[in-house]
């Protein structure tokens, strides 16, 4: 029995000594590991002051500023035409002429009739001075001359109606008309669109009504030309809010000097409401945890967490409205492994920072 008690006492003593050894050694080893932990390598950048645009995006459709469907006003056979699809024509240029021989003959008859009526009236005026003709006869001849003038104008108009001329400078659309084709009155021969400047119609949400005004910059983009922007400006505001969509219809004029854009084409629109100077940082530096938005800044080799308030965004960049200054160095890589107070080693790496897309270029 005594021997068993001695063994138990030895085991208890050994257990107590092991616990004391663990208690004193583990914290010492942990502190040593903490002291030996290397500083995290990070990249940092100072916030920039850039021109920031407050803008609103929408989608719309293009239409020609001037557009018309060319149709015949009289019947006849085509004897001359200039309707090459896609060809640019100037104002007043002849596009199509119908056989006008009969119309020319009618005009010659009308002009001869007018000339005879004018001679008779002038002769009557001379006779009236000698009282050789009554006033009523002179009045009848004056009326006959006026009727002849009207008939001449009518004949001239019928002759002109055999010609189709461009009412404005533009581009000819598709046409199925050939020389020698007989056309009836009212036949559509082609479309004509003025495409140097295009009208873009789109709608703006009602909440932006107080910020929208004519003259504001509009940048249009088309899926057909994904890497190209088309500049323009807002020129008209609607007078009524759409009750279903709660939007205001507006119109912009888009420059199209190369003729790439076509009437009816779909286009997205970015309307600049205002421009201002603001502090921006790379979006990759931003950390979000629930409603909390923060970044880490580098201070004397130590990472410090700072809460920020955000404003406008652009691809890869974000505006900071509160929480930072230009003197801060914002950590842009490795911040997801940091805690406030961690030691850091800031290294230079140009590839770690995205290209600034808040630049004032209209293609931004």
C-alpha positions as CSV (number, residue, x, y, z in Angstrom):
1,X,0.0,0.0,0.0
2,X,2.8,2.4,0.9
3,X,4.5,1.6,-2.4
4,X,1.4,2.5,-4.3
5,X,1.1,5.8,-2.6
6,X,4.7,6.7,-3.4
7,X,4.1,5.9,-7.1
8,X,1.0,8.1,-7.1
9,X,2.9,11.0,-5.5
10,X,5.6,10.7,-8.1
11,X,3.1,10.8,-11.0
12,X,1.4,13.9,-9.5
13,X,4.7,15.7,-9.2
14,X,5.7,14.9,-12.8
15,X,2.4,16.2,-14.0
16,X,2.7,19.4,-12.1
17,X,6.2,20.0,-13.3
18,X,5.1,19.5,-16.9
19,X,2.3,22.0,-16.6
20,X,4.6,24.6,-15.0
21,X,7.1,24.1,-17.8
22,X,4.4,24.5,-20.5
23,X,3.1,27.6,-18.8
24,X,6.4,29.3,-18.8
25,X,7.8,28.1,-22.1
26,X,4.9,28.6,-24.5
27,X,4.4,32.3,-24.1
28,X,8.1,32.8,-24.4
29,X,8.2,30.8,-27.7
30,X,5.1,32.7,-29.0
31,X,6.7,36.1,-28.2
32,X,9.8,35.0,-30.0
33,X,7.8,33.9,-33.1
34,X,6.0,37.3,-33.1
35,X,9.3,39.1,-32.9
36,X,10.7,37.1,-35.8
37,X,7.6,37.5,-38.1
38,X,8.8,39.3,-41.2
39,X,7.2,42.5,-42.4
40,X,4.5,42.1,-45.2
41,X,5.6,43.4,-48.6
42,X,3.0,45.7,-50.0
43,X,2.6,48.4,-52.7
44,X,1.3,51.8,-51.9
45,X,0.2,54.9,-53.8
46,X,-0.7,58.5,-52.9
47,X,-4.3,59.5,-53.7
48,X,-4.6,61.7,-56.8
49,X,-6.7,64.9,-57.5
50,X,-8.5,64.2,-60.7
51,X,-11.4,65.6,-62.7
52,X,-14.4,63.5,-61.7
53,X,-17.6,63.4,-63.7
54,X,-21.0,63.0,-62.1
55,X,-22.9,61.3,-64.9
56,X,-25.9,59.2,-65.8
57,X,-26.1,56.3,-68.3
58,X,-29.0,55.6,-70.6
59,X,-29.7,53.9,-73.9
60,X,-31.4,55.3,-77.0
61,X,-31.7,55.2,-80.8
62,X,-30.2,57.3,-83.5
63,X,-32.0,59.2,-86.2
64,X,-30.8,61.4,-89.0
65,X,-31.0,65.1,-88.2
66,X,-32.7,65.6,-91.6
67,X,-34.3,62.6,-93.3
68,X,-36.8,62.2,-96.1
69,X,-38.3,59.5,-98.3
70,X,-38.0,60.6,-101.9
71,X,-41.2,60.0,-103.9
72,X,-42.5,60.9,-107.4
73,X,-45.1,63.6,-107.8
74,X,-46.1,62.7,-111.3
75,X,-46.1,59.5,-113.5
76,X,-43.5,58.9,-116.1
77,X,-40.6,56.9,-117.4
78,X,-37.1,57.3,-115.8
79,X,-34.7,58.8,-118.3
80,X,-31.9,60.0,-115.9
81,X,-30.9,59.0,-112.4
82,X,-28.2,59.5,-109.7
83,X,-29.4,57.1,-107.0
84,X,-26.2,55.2,-106.1
85,X,-26.8,53.7,-102.6
86,X,-24.5,55.2,-100.0
87,X,-23.4,58.1,-102.2
88,X,-23.2,61.5,-100.7
89,X,-25.1,64.2,-102.6
90,X,-25.2,68.0,-102.2
91,X,-28.3,70.1,-101.8
92,X,-30.1,70.8,-105.1
93,X,-28.3,67.9,-107.0
94,X,-30.5,66.1,-109.5
95,X,-31.3,62.6,-108.3
96,X,-33.9,61.4,-110.8
97,X,-35.7,62.8,-113.9
98,X,-38.8,61.4,-115.6
99,X,-39.6,61.8,-119.3
100,X,-40.7,65.5,-119.4
101,X,-41.1,66.1,-123.2
102,X,-44.9,66.6,-122.9
103,X,-44.4,68.9,-119.9
104,X,-41.9,71.0,-121.8
105,X,-44.2,71.4,-124.7
106,X,-47.1,72.4,-122.4
107,X,-44.8,75.0,-120.9
108,X,-43.9,76.4,-124.3
109,X,-47.6,76.7,-125.1
110,X,-48.3,78.4,-121.8
111,X,-45.4,80.9,-122.4
112,X,-46.6,81.7,-125.9
113,X,-50.2,82.2,-124.7
114,X,-48.9,84.5,-122.0
115,X,-46.8,86.5,-124.4
116,X,-49.8,87.0,-126.7
117,X,-52.0,88.1,-123.7
118,X,-49.3,90.5,-122.6
119,X,-49.1,92.1,-126.1
120,X,-52.9,92.6,-126.3
121,X,-53.0,94.1,-122.9
122,X,-50.2,96.5,-123.6
123,X,-51.8,97.5,-126.9
124,X,-55.1,98.2,-125.1
125,X,-53.4,100.4,-122.6
126,X,-52.0,102.6,-125.4
127,X,-55.5,102.8,-127.0
128,X,-57.1,103.7,-123.7
129,X,-55.1,106.9,-123.6
130,X,-56.9,108.0,-126.9
131,X,-60.2,106.7,-125.6
132,X,-60.2,104.2,-128.5
133,X,-61.1,101.3,-126.2
134,X,-63.4,101.0,-123.2
135,X,-62.1,100.5,-119.7
136,X,-64.0,97.2,-119.4
137,X,-62.2,95.8,-122.4
138,X,-58.8,96.7,-120.9
139,X,-59.8,95.0,-117.6
140,X,-60.8,91.9,-119.5
141,X,-57.4,91.8,-121.2
142,X,-55.6,92.3,-117.9
143,X,-57.5,89.4,-116.4
144,X,-56.7,87.3,-119.5
145,X,-53.0,88.1,-119.0
146,X,-53.1,87.2,-115.3
147,X,-54.8,83.8,-116.2
148,X,-52.0,83.2,-118.8
149,X,-49.4,83.9,-116.2
150,X,-51.0,81.4,-113.8
151,X,-51.2,78.7,-116.5
152,X,-47.5,79.3,-117.3
153,X,-46.6,78.8,-113.6
154,X,-48.7,75.7,-113.5
155,X,-47.0,74.3,-116.6
156,X,-43.6,75.1,-115.1
157,X,-44.5,73.4,-111.8
158,X,-45.6,70.2,-113.7
159,X,-42.3,70.3,-115.6
160,X,-40.3,70.7,-112.3
161,X,-42.3,67.7,-110.8
162,X,-40.6,65.5,-113.3
163,X,-37.3,66.1,-111.5
164,X,-36.3,65.0,-108.0
165,X,-33.5,67.0,-106.5
166,X,-31.8,66.6,-103.1
167,X,-33.6,69.0,-100.6
168,X,-30.4,68.9,-98.4
169,X,-26.9,67.4,-98.3
170,X,-27.0,63.8,-97.3
171,X,-26.5,60.1,-98.2
172,X,-28.7,58.1,-100.6
173,X,-30.3,54.9,-99.2
174,X,-31.1,51.7,-101.1
175,X,-33.0,52.0,-104.4
176,X,-34.6,49.4,-106.8
177,X,-35.2,51.9,-109.6
178,X,-33.6,51.4,-113.0
179,X,-33.4,53.5,-116.1
180,X,-36.4,53.0,-118.2
181,X,-38.7,52.0,-115.4
182,X,-42.2,53.5,-115.5
183,X,-43.1,55.1,-112.2
184,X,-46.6,56.0,-111.0
185,X,-47.2,59.2,-109.0
186,X,-46.4,58.7,-105.3
187,X,-43.8,55.9,-105.9
188,X,-40.9,55.9,-103.3
189,X,-37.6,55.8,-105.1
190,X,-35.0,56.1,-102.2
191,X,-34.3,57.6,-98.8
192,X,-32.1,60.6,-98.1
193,X,-30.4,61.1,-94.7
194,X,-28.2,63.8,-93.4
195,X,-25.6,61.9,-91.3
196,X,-22.8,64.4,-90.5
197,X,-24.6,65.0,-87.2
198,X,-27.1,62.5,-85.7
199,X,-29.9,62.9,-83.2
200,X,-29.8,60.6,-80.2
201,X,-33.0,60.2,-78.3
202,X,-33.0,58.8,-74.8
203,X,-34.5,59.2,-71.3
204,X,-33.2,60.4,-68.0
205,X,-34.5,59.2,-64.6
206,X,-36.8,61.8,-62.9
207,X,-34.4,62.2,-59.9
208,X,-31.8,63.9,-62.1
209,X,-34.3,66.5,-63.4
210,X,-32.7,69.3,-61.3
211,X,-29.2,68.6,-62.7
212,X,-30.0,68.3,-66.4
213,X,-29.7,71.2,-68.8
214,X,-29.0,71.8,-72.4
215,X,-25.4,72.1,-73.5
216,X,-24.2,69.2,-71.2
217,X,-21.6,66.8,-72.7
218,X,-23.0,63.5,-74.0
219,X,-20.7,60.6,-74.9
220,X,-22.3,57.9,-77.1
221,X,-21.1,54.4,-77.6
222,X,-22.2,51.7,-80.0
223,X,-21.7,47.9,-79.8
224,X,-20.6,48.2,-83.5
225,X,-17.6,50.3,-82.3
226,X,-16.9,49.1,-78.8
227,X,-13.5,51.0,-78.5
228,X,-14.7,54.3,-79.9
229,X,-16.7,57.1,-78.3
230,X,-18.9,59.7,-80.2
231,X,-19.1,63.2,-78.7
232,X,-22.2,65.3,-78.6
233,X,-24.2,67.6,-76.5
234,X,-27.7,67.8,-75.0
235,X,-29.9,70.1,-77.1
236,X,-33.5,69.4,-76.1
237,X,-35.4,68.5,-73.0
238,X,-38.9,67.0,-73.0
239,X,-41.7,68.9,-71.3
240,X,-43.4,65.9,-69.7
241,X,-42.3,63.1,-67.4
242,X,-43.4,59.6,-68.5
243,X,-45.8,58.5,-65.8
244,X,-44.9,54.8,-66.3
245,X,-41.1,54.9,-66.5
246,X,-40.7,58.1,-64.4
247,X,-38.2,59.4,-66.9
248,X,-37.7,62.6,-69.0
249,X,-37.2,62.2,-72.7
250,X,-34.2,64.2,-74.0
251,X,-32.3,64.6,-77.3
252,X,-28.7,65.1,-78.0
253,X,-26.8,65.9,-81.2
254,X,-23.9,63.4,-81.8
255,X,-21.0,64.3,-84.2
256,X,-20.6,61.7,-87.0
257,X,-17.9,63.1,-89.3
258,X,-16.8,59.7,-90.7
259,X,-20.4,58.5,-91.3
260,X,-19.9,55.4,-89.2
261,X,-23.3,55.8,-87.4
262,X,-26.5,55.0,-89.1
263,X,-30.1,56.1,-88.5
264,X,-32.0,53.6,-86.3
265,X,-28.8,52.4,-84.7
266,X,-28.9,51.5,-81.0
267,X,-26.5,53.5,-78.8
268,X,-25.7,53.9,-75.1
269,X,-25.4,57.5,-73.8
270,X,-23.4,58.8,-70.9
271,X,-24.6,62.3,-69.9
272,X,-22.2,64.4,-67.8
273,X,-24.1,66.3,-65.2
274,X,-21.1,68.1,-63.7
275,X,-17.3,68.0,-63.4
276,X,-15.2,68.7,-60.3
277,X,-11.8,68.0,-58.8
278,X,-11.8,65.1,-56.4
279,X,-9.5,62.6,-54.6
280,X,-9.3,59.2,-56.2
281,X,-7.7,55.9,-55.4
282,X,-7.4,52.5,-57.1
283,X,-10.5,50.5,-56.4
284,X,-8.4,47.5,-55.6
285,X,-7.2,49.2,-52.4
286,X,-10.8,49.3,-51.0
287,X,-11.9,46.8,-48.4
288,X,-15.6,46.3,-47.6
289,X,-17.0,44.5,-44.6
290,X,-20.7,44.9,-44.4
291,X,-21.5,48.6,-44.3
292,X,-17.9,49.5,-43.4
293,X,-15.6,50.6,-46.2
294,X,-12.0,51.1,-45.3
295,X,-8.4,51.1,-46.6
296,X,-5.0,50.5,-45.1
297,X,-2.4,53.3,-45.2
298,X,1.3,53.0,-44.6
299,X,2.7,55.0,-41.7
300,X,6.4,54.6,-40.8
301,X,6.4,50.9,-41.7
302,X,3.1,50.2,-40.0
303,X,-0.3,49.5,-41.6
304,X,-3.1,51.5,-40.2
305,X,-6.8,50.9,-41.0
306,X,-8.8,54.0,-42.0
307,X,-12.6,54.1,-42.7
308,X,-13.6,56.1,-45.9
309,X,-16.6,57.5,-47.6
310,X,-16.9,57.0,-51.3
311,X,-18.3,59.1,-54.2
312,X,-18.2,58.4,-58.0
313,X,-16.7,55.4,-59.6
314,X,-14.8,54.7,-62.8
315,X,-13.4,51.4,-64.1
316,X,-10.6,50.5,-61.6
317,X,-10.8,53.8,-59.7
318,X,-13.1,55.3,-57.0
319,X,-13.5,58.7,-55.5
320,X,-12.9,59.1,-51.7
321,X,-15.0,62.0,-50.4
322,X,-13.9,61.7,-46.7
323,X,-11.2,59.9,-44.7
324,X,-8.0,60.4,-46.8
325,X,-5.7,63.2,-47.8
326,X,-3.1,63.5,-50.6
327,X,-0.4,63.0,-47.9
328,X,-1.5,59.5,-47.1
329,X,0.0,56.4,-48.7
330,X,-2.7,53.9,-49.5
331,X,-1.8,50.2,-49.7
332,X,-3.0,48.7,-52.9
333,X,-1.7,45.1,-52.7
334,X,-1.5,42.6,-49.9
335,X,-3.9,44.6,-47.7
336,X,-6.3,41.6,-47.5
337,X,-3.8,39.9,-45.2
338,X,-3.2,42.9,-43.0
339,X,-4.4,43.9,-39.6
340,X,-4.1,47.4,-38.2
341,X,-0.6,47.7,-36.5
342,X,1.1,45.0,-38.7
343,X,4.6,45.8,-39.9
344,X,5.0,46.4,-43.6
345,X,7.7,46.8,-46.2
346,X,6.5,49.1,-49.1
347,X,8.0,48.1,-52.4
348,X,7.7,49.8,-55.8
349,X,5.9,48.0,-58.6
350,X,4.3,50.0,-61.5
351,X,2.3,47.0,-62.6
352,X,0.4,46.8,-59.3
353,X,-1.4,50.1,-60.0
354,X,-4.1,50.3,-62.7
355,X,-4.3,53.0,-65.4
356,X,-6.2,56.0,-64.2
357,X,-9.6,56.1,-65.9
358,X,-10.8,59.3,-64.2
359,X,-8.8,61.3,-66.8
360,X,-10.8,64.1,-68.6
361,X,-10.6,62.4,-72.0
362,X,-14.1,62.2,-73.5
363,X,-13.5,58.5,-74.3
364,X,-13.2,57.7,-70.6
